[in-house]
């Protein structure tokens, strides 16, 4: 991994038994339903997949997100593209 490709900013994920997750460093939300939650973090776009997903708390001021449900995957998108999109880019998708 190149030093320039490393994620920057503070971001943390704490998962308990694949049933609940607490994420810090969340900057914005894109979309969510009971199968998929897409958020933007300090490390880029993060997609959470699962069944029966429920957002318990989301606070972009503190950067925290709490989700419960049966978690099956966490996938990061390309950090370089995510940071360039900004609000206008997300609206145009």
C-alpha positions as CSV (number, residue, x, y, z in Angstrom):
1,X,0.0,0.0,0.0
2,X,1.3,3.4,-1.0
3,X,1.5,6.0,1.8
4,X,-0.7,8.3,-0.3
5,X,-3.4,5.6,-0.6
6,X,-3.8,5.2,3.2
7,X,-7.1,6.5,4.6
8,X,-6.9,9.7,6.6
9,X,-9.0,11.0,9.4
10,X,-10.3,9.2,12.5
11,X,-12.6,6.2,12.0
12,X,-13.4,3.2,14.1
13,X,-15.8,0.2,13.8
14,X,-16.8,-1.9,16.8
15,X,-18.9,-5.0,16.0
16,X,-20.5,-7.3,18.5
17,X,-21.5,-10.8,17.4
18,X,-22.4,-9.6,13.9
19,X,-25.6,-8.3,15.4
20,X,-24.8,-4.7,16.2
21,X,-22.1,-2.2,15.1
22,X,-21.0,1.2,16.3
23,X,-19.1,3.4,13.7
24,X,-17.3,6.7,14.4
25,X,-16.0,9.1,11.8
26,X,-19.2,9.2,9.8
27,X,-19.6,12.4,7.8
28,X,-22.8,11.8,5.9
29,X,-25.5,9.2,5.0
30,X,-26.4,8.2,1.4
31,X,-29.2,5.7,1.8
32,X,-30.4,3.0,4.1
33,X,-33.0,0.2,4.2
34,X,-33.3,-3.1,6.0
35,X,-30.7,-4.8,3.7
36,X,-28.2,-2.1,2.9
37,X,-26.9,1.1,4.6
38,X,-24.5,3.4,2.7
39,X,-22.6,6.1,4.6
40,X,-19.6,8.3,4.1
41,X,-16.8,8.1,6.6
42,X,-13.4,9.7,7.1
43,X,-12.0,6.7,5.2
44,X,-14.4,6.8,2.2
45,X,-17.8,5.4,1.4
46,X,-18.9,2.4,3.5
47,X,-21.7,0.0,2.6
48,X,-23.1,-2.2,5.2
49,X,-25.1,-5.3,4.1
50,X,-27.3,-7.5,6.2
51,X,-30.8,-8.5,7.1
52,X,-33.2,-6.6,9.3
53,X,-30.8,-3.6,9.6
54,X,-32.0,-0.8,11.8
55,X,-30.3,2.5,12.4
56,X,-30.5,3.1,16.2
57,X,-28.7,6.4,16.2
58,X,-26.9,8.6,13.6
59,X,-25.3,11.9,14.5
60,X,-23.2,13.6,11.8
61,X,-22.2,16.3,14.3
62,X,-20.4,13.7,16.5
63,X,-19.8,11.4,13.6
64,X,-21.4,8.3,15.2
65,X,-23.6,5.6,13.8
66,X,-25.2,2.7,15.6
67,X,-26.8,-0.1,13.7
68,X,-28.4,-3.4,14.7
69,X,-29.5,-6.4,12.7
70,X,-27.8,-9.5,11.1
71,X,-24.6,-8.0,9.6
72,X,-23.1,-9.9,6.6
73,X,-20.6,-7.5,5.0
74,X,-18.9,-4.2,5.3
75,X,-17.4,-2.8,2.0
76,X,-15.4,0.3,1.4
77,X,-15.6,2.2,-1.8
78,X,-12.8,4.2,-3.5
79,X,-11.8,6.9,-1.0
80,X,-10.4,9.1,-3.7
81,X,-13.6,9.2,-5.7
82,X,-15.8,9.6,-2.6
83,X,-13.9,12.7,-1.4
84,X,-14.2,14.4,-4.8
85,X,-17.9,13.9,-5.1
86,X,-19.1,16.3,-2.4
87,X,-22.7,17.2,-1.9
88,X,-23.4,18.1,-5.6
89,X,-21.8,14.8,-6.8
90,X,-23.9,12.7,-4.4
91,X,-27.1,14.5,-5.6
92,X,-26.3,13.9,-9.2
93,X,-25.8,10.1,-8.8
